[in-house]
Amino acid sequence: MIDGLVSVIMPSWNTGEFIASSIKSVVAQTYRNWELIIVDDCSTDNTDEVVKPFLGDSRIIYLKNKKNSGAALTRNRAIRKAQGEWIAFLDSDDLWLPEKLELQLEFMRNHNFVFSYHNYEKIDEQSNPLYIYVSGPRIVTKRKMYRYGYPGCLTFMYNAKKMGLIQIKDIKKNNDYAILLKLCKKANCYLYDINLAKYRIRRKSISHDKLSKKLKSHYDLFRFCEEKPVPVAFWFACWNMFFGLLKKKKYEKTI
């Protein structure tokens, strides 16, 4: 691992419409010591053409899966490729503010934290602000993380040197939550109470799934990834739904 280097993990699948903006938000970072690892999961749109002009930057690595593997295995591959002391995540339709890496790293180093997250705001498919800002608990312990995956995928960062290699099982949804559950067993996650990212709401995203589908995706996470017994997995799935509603009420603000 290279000290000070941040490895940015970006899986992609048919996000040619958005991925250029996501890459640009990494390139624009005030903290320059990063590598961006994009792993494309057999996109059928113009992702290759959109990414190609960025490959002149030696910090950007573009890999392609030989067969469609899903987000979990795609993230696993990118993490195995990472050389950085720090690991951060950015989906190929979301955005970071320019100071994200610099400020979050300063926050973690100043407090000797190995795992942190921050606030974000929501935007629509055309990048228009929705004026919805999302935060979370000041400290997310293992117990709290099992209740709900508070850190947004585009917000959390961890010290790979301290936390080790993180790999998750092949799960179709909630794979970012599966990573959080592995990390929370090693360290608490601390909130940096500042907005540093923009999360894009898309019409086909999981956030618009029916209640029954959401419940099943949470159940699959605890049953197959966490290998909990059926009753326990179902209990945690129901608990997640309940705390998800509480999160919206307590930690989402419309301005």
ChimeraX commands (.cxc) that place a marker at each C-alpha (Angstrom):
marker #1 position 0.00,0.00,0.00 radius 0.5
marker #1 position 1.16,3.50,-0.84 radius 0.5
marker #1 position 1.04,5.91,2.10 radius 0.5
marker #1 position -1.25,8.88,1.56 radius 0.5
marker #1 position -2.72,7.51,-1.65 radius 0.5
marker #1 position -6.53,7.39,-1.86 radius 0.5
marker #1 position -7.94,4.62,-4.06 radius 0.5
marker #1 position -11.33,5.66,-5.42 radius 0.5
marker #1 position -13.56,2.69,-6.26 radius 0.5
marker #1 position -16.02,3.30,-9.13 radius 0.5
marker #1 position -18.08,0.43,-10.57 radius 0.5
marker #1 position -19.92,1.27,-13.79 radius 0.5
marker #1 position -22.75,-0.20,-15.79 radius 0.5
marker #1 position -24.59,1.71,-18.49 radius 0.5
marker #1 position -23.95,5.13,-16.96 radius 0.5
marker #1 position -22.50,6.75,-20.05 radius 0.5
marker #1 position -24.88,9.64,-19.51 radius 0.5
marker #1 position -23.40,10.46,-16.09 radius 0.5
marker #1 position -19.93,8.96,-15.69 radius 0.5
marker #1 position -18.02,11.87,-17.24 radius 0.5
marker #1 position -19.33,14.21,-14.55 radius 0.5
marker #1 position -18.44,11.68,-11.85 radius 0.5
marker #1 position -14.87,11.32,-13.17 radius 0.5
marker #1 position -14.49,15.09,-13.45 radius 0.5
marker #1 position -15.50,15.46,-9.80 radius 0.5
marker #1 position -12.57,13.21,-8.87 radius 0.5
marker #1 position -10.12,14.96,-11.20 radius 0.5
marker #1 position -11.15,18.30,-9.65 radius 0.5
marker #1 position -10.17,17.22,-6.13 radius 0.5
marker #1 position -7.91,19.63,-4.27 radius 0.5
marker #1 position -6.17,16.57,-2.80 radius 0.5
marker #1 position -4.13,15.28,-5.74 radius 0.5
marker #1 position -2.72,11.99,-4.44 radius 0.5
marker #1 position -5.41,9.60,-5.65 radius 0.5
marker #1 position -6.03,6.81,-8.10 radius 0.5
marker #1 position -9.41,6.19,-9.69 radius 0.5
marker #1 position -10.21,2.55,-10.41 radius 0.5
marker #1 position -13.18,2.21,-12.75 radius 0.5
marker #1 position -14.42,-1.33,-13.37 radius 0.5
marker #1 position -17.05,-1.59,-16.08 radius 0.5
marker #1 position -19.50,-4.46,-15.81 radius 0.5
marker #1 position -20.15,-5.11,-19.52 radius 0.5
marker #1 position -21.97,-1.88,-20.32 radius 0.5
marker #1 position -23.99,-1.88,-23.53 radius 0.5
marker #1 position -24.12,1.90,-23.89 radius 0.5
marker #1 position -21.37,4.39,-24.80 radius 0.5
marker #1 position -19.45,4.17,-21.51 radius 0.5
marker #1 position -16.20,3.14,-23.26 radius 0.5
marker #1 position -16.29,6.20,-25.53 radius 0.5
marker #1 position -17.08,8.55,-22.66 radius 0.5
marker #1 position -14.27,7.22,-20.43 radius 0.5
marker #1 position -11.58,7.03,-23.14 radius 0.5
marker #1 position -10.61,10.77,-23.15 radius 0.5
marker #1 position -9.85,10.60,-19.42 radius 0.5
marker #1 position -7.36,7.74,-19.73 radius 0.5
marker #1 position -4.51,10.13,-20.55 radius 0.5
marker #1 position -4.38,10.75,-16.80 radius 0.5
marker #1 position -2.17,7.96,-15.44 radius 0.5
marker #1 position -4.08,8.04,-12.15 radius 0.5
marker #1 position -7.21,6.69,-13.87 radius 0.5
marker #1 position -7.38,2.93,-14.36 radius 0.5
marker #1 position -10.13,1.45,-16.52 radius 0.5
marker #1 position -10.87,-2.27,-16.27 radius 0.5
marker #1 position -13.62,-4.28,-17.93 radius 0.5
marker #1 position -15.26,-7.46,-16.69 radius 0.5
marker #1 position -15.29,-10.34,-19.18 radius 0.5
marker #1 position -18.87,-11.14,-18.20 radius 0.5
marker #1 position -21.59,-9.26,-16.37 radius 0.5
marker #1 position -20.85,-9.91,-12.68 radius 0.5
marker #1 position -22.95,-7.46,-10.68 radius 0.5
marker #1 position -21.93,-4.56,-8.45 radius 0.5
marker #1 position -20.65,-6.68,-5.54 radius 0.5
marker #1 position -18.05,-8.64,-7.51 radius 0.5
marker #1 position -17.19,-5.55,-9.54 radius 0.5
marker #1 position -16.42,-3.61,-6.35 radius 0.5
marker #1 position -14.42,-6.59,-5.06 radius 0.5
marker #1 position -12.24,-6.53,-8.16 radius 0.5
marker #1 position -11.59,-2.80,-7.87 radius 0.5
marker #1 position -10.68,-3.10,-4.18 radius 0.5
marker #1 position -8.21,-5.91,-4.94 radius 0.5
marker #1 position -6.58,-3.66,-7.55 radius 0.5
marker #1 position -6.31,-0.70,-5.14 radius 0.5
marker #1 position -2.87,0.36,-3.94 radius 0.5
marker #1 position -3.92,3.18,-1.63 radius 0.5
marker #1 position -3.62,3.51,2.12 radius 0.5
marker #1 position -7.17,4.86,1.99 radius 0.5
marker #1 position -10.24,3.51,0.18 radius 0.5
marker #1 position -13.17,5.70,-0.89 radius 0.5
marker #1 position -16.20,4.99,-3.05 radius 0.5
marker #1 position -17.99,6.95,-5.75 radius 0.5
marker #1 position -20.68,5.43,-7.97 radius 0.5
marker #1 position -20.54,6.39,-11.63 radius 0.5
marker #1 position -23.57,8.67,-11.44 radius 0.5
marker #1 position -22.76,10.55,-8.22 radius 0.5
marker #1 position -20.56,13.59,-7.57 radius 0.5
marker #1 position -18.02,14.83,-5.04 radius 0.5
marker #1 position -17.37,18.43,-4.11 radius 0.5
marker #1 position -13.76,19.51,-4.85 radius 0.5
marker #1 position -12.64,19.55,-1.20 radius 0.5
marker #1 position -14.07,16.12,-0.32 radius 0.5
marker #1 position -10.84,14.13,-0.10 radius 0.5
marker #1 position -8.74,16.90,1.41 radius 0.5
marker #1 position -11.19,17.75,4.18 radius 0.5
marker #1 position -12.21,14.19,5.03 radius 0.5
marker #1 position -8.60,13.05,5.23 radius 0.5
marker #1 position -7.72,16.02,7.44 radius 0.5
marker #1 position -10.67,15.15,9.71 radius 0.5
marker #1 position -9.58,11.51,10.01 radius 0.5
marker #1 position -5.90,12.23,10.53 radius 0.5
marker #1 position -6.55,14.94,13.13 radius 0.5
marker #1 position -8.71,12.57,15.19 radius 0.5
marker #1 position -6.85,9.35,14.40 radius 0.5
marker #1 position -9.98,7.81,12.85 radius 0.5
marker #1 position -9.75,4.87,10.45 radius 0.5
marker #1 position -13.39,4.94,9.27 radius 0.5
marker #1 position -15.58,7.98,8.61 radius 0.5
marker #1 position -18.42,9.40,6.55 radius 0.5
marker #1 position -19.98,12.78,5.86 radius 0.5
marker #1 position -23.21,14.48,4.79 radius 0.5
marker #1 position -24.51,14.71,1.23 radius 0.5
marker #1 position -27.28,16.34,-0.76 radius 0.5
marker #1 position -29.65,14.86,-3.33 radius 0.5
marker #1 position -29.86,15.89,-6.98 radius 0.5
marker #1 position -32.10,14.72,-9.82 radius 0.5
marker #1 position -31.12,13.05,-13.10 radius 0.5
marker #1 position -30.37,16.45,-14.66 radius 0.5
marker #1 position -28.13,17.42,-11.70 radius 0.5
marker #1 position -30.67,19.92,-10.38 radius 0.5
marker #1 position -30.64,20.29,-6.58 radius 0.5
marker #1 position -33.56,18.73,-4.71 radius 0.5
marker #1 position -32.67,20.71,-1.56 radius 0.5
marker #1 position -32.64,17.53,0.51 radius 0.5
marker #1 position -29.64,17.13,2.82 radius 0.5
marker #1 position -28.78,13.83,4.50 radius 0.5
marker #1 position -26.73,13.37,7.68 radius 0.5
marker #1 position -26.53,10.61,10.30 radius 0.5
marker #1 position -25.44,9.72,13.85 radius 0.5
marker #1 position -22.21,11.26,15.13 radius 0.5
marker #1 position -20.83,7.78,15.83 radius 0.5
marker #1 position -22.05,4.66,14.04 radius 0.5
marker #1 position -21.17,1.67,16.18 radius 0.5
marker #1 position -21.51,-1.95,15.13 radius 0.5
marker #1 position -24.92,-2.07,16.82 radius 0.5
marker #1 position -26.13,1.01,14.99 radius 0.5
marker #1 position -24.77,-0.21,11.66 radius 0.5
marker #1 position -26.74,-3.43,11.97 radius 0.5
marker #1 position -29.85,-1.33,12.57 radius 0.5
marker #1 position -29.29,0.68,9.40 radius 0.5
marker #1 position -26.52,1.48,6.91 radius 0.5
marker #1 position -26.29,5.17,7.73 radius 0.5
marker #1 position -23.20,6.15,5.67 radius 0.5
marker #1 position -23.97,6.80,2.02 radius 0.5
marker #1 position -21.68,4.88,-0.33 radius 0.5
marker #1 position -20.33,8.12,-1.83 radius 0.5
marker #1 position -19.38,9.40,1.64 radius 0.5
marker #1 position -17.46,6.76,3.55 radius 0.5
marker #1 position -13.72,6.22,3.59 radius 0.5
marker #1 position -11.52,3.82,5.51 radius 0.5
marker #1 position -7.86,3.12,6.17 radius 0.5
marker #1 position -7.08,-0.05,4.21 radius 0.5
marker #1 position -3.76,-0.48,5.96 radius 0.5
marker #1 position -5.54,-0.73,9.33 radius 0.5
marker #1 position -8.77,-2.43,8.19 radius 0.5
marker #1 position -7.32,-4.94,5.73 radius 0.5
marker #1 position -8.72,-6.27,2.45 radius 0.5
marker #1 position -12.51,-6.11,2.33 radius 0.5
marker #1 position -14.35,-8.53,0.03 radius 0.5
marker #1 position -18.07,-9.29,0.03 radius 0.5
marker #1 position -20.27,-12.08,-1.26 radius 0.5
marker #1 position -22.16,-11.83,-4.54 radius 0.5
marker #1 position -25.33,-9.97,-3.59 radius 0.5
marker #1 position -27.35,-8.04,-6.16 radius 0.5
marker #1 position -28.46,-5.18,-3.93 radius 0.5
marker #1 position -27.18,-3.59,-0.71 radius 0.5
marker #1 position -23.60,-4.54,-1.61 radius 0.5
marker #1 position -22.33,-1.20,-0.28 radius 0.5
marker #1 position -24.12,-1.99,2.99 radius 0.5
marker #1 position -22.38,-5.38,3.00 radius 0.5
marker #1 position -19.03,-3.53,2.95 radius 0.5
marker #1 position -20.16,-1.33,5.84 radius 0.5
marker #1 position -21.10,-4.36,7.93 radius 0.5
marker #1 position -17.63,-5.83,7.46 radius 0.5
marker #1 position -15.96,-2.55,8.36 radius 0.5
marker #1 position -18.06,-1.85,11.45 radius 0.5
marker #1 position -16.78,-5.06,13.06 radius 0.5
marker #1 position -13.31,-3.54,13.00 radius 0.5
marker #1 position -13.95,0.09,13.98 radius 0.5
marker #1 position -16.63,2.69,14.66 radius 0.5
marker #1 position -17.58,5.05,11.85 radius 0.5
marker #1 position -17.42,8.78,12.69 radius 0.5
marker #1 position -19.48,11.53,11.07 radius 0.5
marker #1 position -17.77,14.56,9.58 radius 0.5
marker #1 position -20.73,16.92,9.80 radius 0.5
marker #1 position -20.31,18.72,6.50 radius 0.5
marker #1 position -21.78,18.25,3.02 radius 0.5
marker #1 position -19.15,17.03,0.55 radius 0.5
marker #1 position -21.10,15.08,-2.09 radius 0.5
marker #1 position -24.16,14.92,-4.35 radius 0.5
marker #1 position -26.25,11.78,-4.65 radius 0.5
marker #1 position -28.20,11.40,-7.87 radius 0.5
marker #1 position -31.78,10.15,-7.58 radius 0.5
marker #1 position -32.65,8.06,-10.63 radius 0.5
marker #1 position -36.05,6.72,-11.57 radius 0.5
marker #1 position -34.81,3.11,-11.66 radius 0.5
marker #1 position -32.83,3.22,-8.42 radius 0.5
marker #1 position -33.42,0.96,-5.42 radius 0.5
marker #1 position -34.85,3.93,-3.54 radius 0.5
marker #1 position -37.98,3.54,-5.65 radius 0.5
marker #1 position -38.37,-0.21,-5.12 radius 0.5
marker #1 position -41.58,-1.47,-3.60 radius 0.5
marker #1 position -41.60,-2.16,0.13 radius 0.5
marker #1 position -41.61,-5.94,-0.39 radius 0.5
marker #1 position -38.52,-5.76,-2.63 radius 0.5
marker #1 position -36.68,-3.59,-0.14 radius 0.5
marker #1 position -37.49,-6.01,2.65 radius 0.5
marker #1 position -36.22,-8.94,0.59 radius 0.5
marker #1 position -32.98,-7.15,-0.30 radius 0.5
marker #1 position -32.30,-6.49,3.38 radius 0.5
marker #1 position -33.16,-10.09,4.25 radius 0.5
marker #1 position -30.78,-11.41,1.58 radius 0.5
marker #1 position -28.02,-9.21,2.97 radius 0.5
marker #1 position -28.27,-10.61,6.49 radius 0.5
marker #1 position -29.12,-14.18,5.46 radius 0.5
marker #1 position -26.51,-14.77,2.76 radius 0.5
marker #1 position -23.77,-12.17,3.34 radius 0.5
marker #1 position -23.86,-12.14,7.12 radius 0.5
marker #1 position -24.94,-15.82,7.28 radius 0.5
marker #1 position -27.53,-15.18,9.97 radius 0.5
marker #1 position -30.22,-17.81,10.73 radius 0.5
marker #1 position -33.54,-17.23,8.97 radius 0.5
marker #1 position -35.38,-15.70,11.98 radius 0.5
marker #1 position -32.43,-13.43,12.80 radius 0.5
marker #1 position -32.05,-12.30,9.18 radius 0.5
marker #1 position -35.75,-11.50,9.01 radius 0.5
marker #1 position -35.55,-9.62,12.33 radius 0.5
marker #1 position -32.66,-7.47,11.13 radius 0.5
marker #1 position -34.45,-6.85,7.81 radius 0.5
marker #1 position -37.54,-5.57,9.61 radius 0.5
marker #1 position -35.34,-3.54,11.99 radius 0.5
marker #1 position -33.68,-1.95,8.94 radius 0.5
marker #1 position -37.01,-0.91,7.49 radius 0.5
marker #1 position -38.01,0.68,10.80 radius 0.5
marker #1 position -34.75,2.58,11.28 radius 0.5
marker #1 position -34.83,3.62,7.63 radius 0.5
marker #1 position -38.06,5.48,8.34 radius 0.5
marker #1 position -36.53,7.03,11.47 radius 0.5
marker #1 position -33.49,8.14,9.45 radius 0.5
marker #1 position -35.67,10.01,6.97 radius 0.5
marker #1 position -37.45,11.78,9.81 radius 0.5
marker #1 position -34.37,12.60,11.89 radius 0.5
marker #1 position -31.48,12.93,9.46 radius 0.5
marker #1 position -33.01,14.16,6.19 radius 0.5
marker #1 position -33.76,17.87,5.99 radius 0.5
marker #1 position -35.44,19.78,3.19 radius 0.5
marker #1 position -34.29,23.36,2.83 radius 0.5
marker link #1:1,2 radius 0.2
marker link #1:2,3 radius 0.2
marker link #1:3,4 radius 0.2
marker link #1:4,5 radius 0.2
marker link #1:5,6 radius 0.2
marker link #1:6,7 radius 0.2
marker link #1:7,8 radius 0.2
marker link #1:8,9 radius 0.2
marker link #1:9,10 radius 0.2
marker link #1:10,11 radius 0.2
marker link #1:11,12 radius 0.2
marker link #1:12,13 radius 0.2
marker link #1:13,14 radius 0.2
marker link #1:14,15 radius 0.2
marker link #1:15,16 radius 0.2
marker link #1:16,17 radius 0.2
marker link #1:17,18 radius 0.2
marker link #1:18,19 radius 0.2
marker link #1:19,20 radius 0.2
marker link #1:20,21 radius 0.2
marker link #1:21,22 radius 0.2
marker link #1:22,23 radius 0.2
marker link #1:23,24 radius 0.2
marker link #1:24,25 radius 0.2
marker link #1:25,26 radius 0.2
marker link #1:26,27 radius 0.2
marker link #1:27,28 radius 0.2
marker link #1:28,29 radius 0.2
marker link #1:29,30 radius 0.2
marker link #1:30,31 radius 0.2
marker link #1:31,32 radius 0.2
marker link #1:32,33 radius 0.2
marker link #1:33,34 radius 0.2
marker link #1:34,35 radius 0.2
marker link #1:35,36 radius 0.2
marker link #1:36,37 radius 0.2
marker link #1:37,38 radius 0.2
marker link #1:38,39 radius 0.2
marker link #1:39,40 radius 0.2
marker link #1:40,41 radius 0.2
marker link #1:41,42 radius 0.2
marker link #1:42,43 radius 0.2
marker link #1:43,44 radius 0.2
marker link #1:44,45 radius 0.2
marker link #1:45,46 radius 0.2
marker link #1:46,47 radius 0.2
marker link #1:47,48 radius 0.2
marker link #1:48,49 radius 0.2
marker link #1:49,50 radius 0.2
marker link #1:50,51 radius 0.2
marker link #1:51,52 radius 0.2
marker link #1:52,53 radius 0.2
marker link #1:53,54 radius 0.2
marker link #1:54,55 radius 0.2
marker link #1:55,56 radius 0.2
marker link #1:56,57 radius 0.2
marker link #1:57,58 radius 0.2
marker link #1:58,59 radius 0.2
marker link #1:59,60 radius 0.2
marker link #1:60,61 radius 0.2
marker link #1:61,62 radius 0.2
marker link #1:62,63 radius 0.2
marker link #1:63,64 radius 0.2
marker link #1:64,65 radius 0.2
marker link #1:65,66 radius 0.2
marker link #1:66,67 radius 0.2
marker link #1:67,68 radius 0.2
marker link #1:68,69 radius 0.2
marker link #1:69,70 radius 0.2
marker link #1:70,71 radius 0.2
marker link #1:71,72 radius 0.2
marker link #1:72,73 radius 0.2
marker link #1:73,74 radius 0.2
marker link #1:74,75 radius 0.2
marker link #1:75,76 radius 0.2
marker link #1:76,77 radius 0.2
marker link #1:77,78 radius 0.2
marker link #1:78,79 radius 0.2
marker link #1:79,80 radius 0.2
marker link #1:80,81 radius 0.2
marker link #1:81,82 radius 0.2
marker link #1:82,83 radius 0.2
marker link #1:83,84 radius 0.2
marker link #1:84,85 radius 0.2
marker link #1:85,86 radius 0.2
marker link #1:86,87 radius 0.2
marker link #1:87,88 radius 0.2
marker link #1:88,89 radius 0.2
marker link #1:89,90 radius 0.2
marker link #1:90,91 radius 0.2
marker link #1:91,92 radius 0.2
marker link #1:92,93 radius 0.2
marker link #1:93,94 radius 0.2
marker link #1:94,95 radius 0.2
marker link #1:95,96 radius 0.2
marker link #1:96,97 radius 0.2
marker link #1:97,98 radius 0.2
marker link #1:98,99 radius 0.2
marker link #1:99,100 radius 0.2
marker link #1:100,101 radius 0.2
marker link #1:101,102 radius 0.2
marker link #1:102,103 radius 0.2
marker link #1:103,104 radius 0.2
marker link #1:104,105 radius 0.2
marker link #1:105,106 radius 0.2
marker link #1:106,107 radius 0.2
marker link #1:107,108 radius 0.2
marker link #1:108,109 radius 0.2
marker link #1:109,110 radius 0.2
marker link #1:110,111 radius 0.2
marker link #1:111,112 radius 0.2
marker link #1:112,113 radius 0.2
marker link #1:113,114 radius 0.2
marker link #1:114,115 radius 0.2
marker link #1:115,116 radius 0.2
marker link #1:116,117 radius 0.2
marker link #1:117,118 radius 0.2
marker link #1:118,119 radius 0.2
marker link #1:119,120 radius 0.2
marker link #1:120,121 radius 0.2
marker link #1:121,122 radius 0.2
marker link #1:122,123 radius 0.2
marker link #1:123,124 radius 0.2
marker link #1:124,125 radius 0.2
marker link #1:125,126 radius 0.2
marker link #1:126,127 radius 0.2
marker link #1:127,128 radius 0.2
marker link #1:128,129 radius 0.2
marker link #1:129,130 radius 0.2
marker link #1:130,131 radius 0.2
marker link #1:131,132 radius 0.2
marker link #1:132,133 radius 0.2
marker link #1:133,134 radius 0.2
marker link #1:134,135 radius 0.2
marker link #1:135,136 radius 0.2
marker link #1:136,137 radius 0.2
marker link #1:137,138 radius 0.2
marker link #1:138,139 radius 0.2
marker link #1:139,140 radius 0.2
marker link #1:140,141 radius 0.2
marker link #1:141,142 radius 0.2
marker link #1:142,143 radius 0.2
marker link #1:143,144 radius 0.2
marker link #1:144,145 radius 0.2
marker link #1:145,146 radius 0.2
marker link #1:146,147 radius 0.2
marker link #1:147,148 radius 0.2
marker link #1:148,149 radius 0.2
marker link #1:149,150 radius 0.2
marker link #1:150,151 radius 0.2
marker link #1:151,152 radius 0.2
marker link #1:152,153 radius 0.2
marker link #1:153,154 radius 0.2
marker link #1:154,155 radius 0.2
marker link #1:155,156 radius 0.2
marker link #1:156,157 radius 0.2
marker link #1:157,158 radius 0.2
marker link #1:158,159 radius 0.2
marker link #1:159,160 radius 0.2
marker link #1:160,161 radius 0.2
marker link #1:161,162 radius 0.2
marker link #1:162,163 radius 0.2
marker link #1:163,164 radius 0.2
marker link #1:164,165 radius 0.2
marker link #1:165,166 radius 0.2
marker link #1:166,167 radius 0.2
marker link #1:167,168 radius 0.2
marker link #1:168,169 radius 0.2
marker link #1:169,170 radius 0.2
marker link #1:170,171 radius 0.2
marker link #1:171,172 radius 0.2
marker link #1:172,173 radius 0.2
marker link #1:173,174 radius 0.2
marker link #1:174,175 radius 0.2
marker link #1:175,176 radius 0.2
marker link #1:176,177 radius 0.2
marker link #1:177,178 radius 0.2
marker link #1:178,179 radius 0.2
marker link #1:179,180 radius 0.2
marker link #1:180,181 radius 0.2
marker link #1:181,182 radius 0.2
marker link #1:182,183 radius 0.2
marker link #1:183,184 radius 0.2
marker link #1:184,185 radius 0.2
marker link #1:185,186 radius 0.2
marker link #1:186,187 radius 0.2
marker link #1:187,188 radius 0.2
marker link #1:188,189 radius 0.2
marker link #1:189,190 radius 0.2
marker link #1:190,191 radius 0.2
marker link #1:191,192 radius 0.2
marker link #1:192,193 radius 0.2
marker link #1:193,194 radius 0.2
marker link #1:194,195 radius 0.2
marker link #1:195,196 radius 0.2
marker link #1:196,197 radius 0.2
marker link #1:197,198 radius 0.2
marker link #1:198,199 radius 0.2
marker link #1:199,200 radius 0.2
marker link #1:200,201 radius 0.2
marker link #1:201,202 radius 0.2
marker link #1:202,203 radius 0.2
marker link #1:203,204 radius 0.2
marker link #1:204,205 radius 0.2
marker link #1:205,206 radius 0.2
marker link #1:206,207 radius 0.2
marker link #1:207,208 radius 0.2
marker link #1:208,209 radius 0.2
marker link #1:209,210 radius 0.2
marker link #1:210,211 radius 0.2
marker link #1:211,212 radius 0.2
marker link #1:212,213 radius 0.2
marker link #1:213,214 radius 0.2
marker link #1:214,215 radius 0.2
marker link #1:215,216 radius 0.2
marker link #1:216,217 radius 0.2
marker link #1:217,218 radius 0.2
marker link #1:218,219 radius 0.2
marker link #1:219,220 radius 0.2
marker link #1:220,221 radius 0.2
marker link #1:221,222 radius 0.2
marker link #1:222,223 radius 0.2
marker link #1:223,224 radius 0.2
marker link #1:224,225 radius 0.2
marker link #1:225,226 radius 0.2
marker link #1:226,227 radius 0.2
marker link #1:227,228 radius 0.2
marker link #1:228,229 radius 0.2
marker link #1:229,230 radius 0.2
marker link #1:230,231 radius 0.2
marker link #1:231,232 radius 0.2
marker link #1:232,233 radius 0.2
marker link #1:233,234 radius 0.2
marker link #1:234,235 radius 0.2
marker link #1:235,236 radius 0.2
marker link #1:236,237 radius 0.2
marker link #1:237,238 radius 0.2
marker link #1:238,239 radius 0.2
marker link #1:239,240 radius 0.2
marker link #1:240,241 radius 0.2
marker link #1:241,242 radius 0.2
marker link #1:242,243 radius 0.2
marker link #1:243,244 radius 0.2
marker link #1:244,245 radius 0.2
marker link #1:245,246 radius 0.2
marker link #1:246,247 radius 0.2
marker link #1:247,248 radius 0.2
marker link #1:248,249 radius 0.2
marker link #1:249,250 radius 0.2
marker link #1:250,251 radius 0.2
marker link #1:251,252 radius 0.2
marker link #1:252,253 radius 0.2
marker link #1:253,254 radius 0.2
marker link #1:254,255 radius 0.2
view
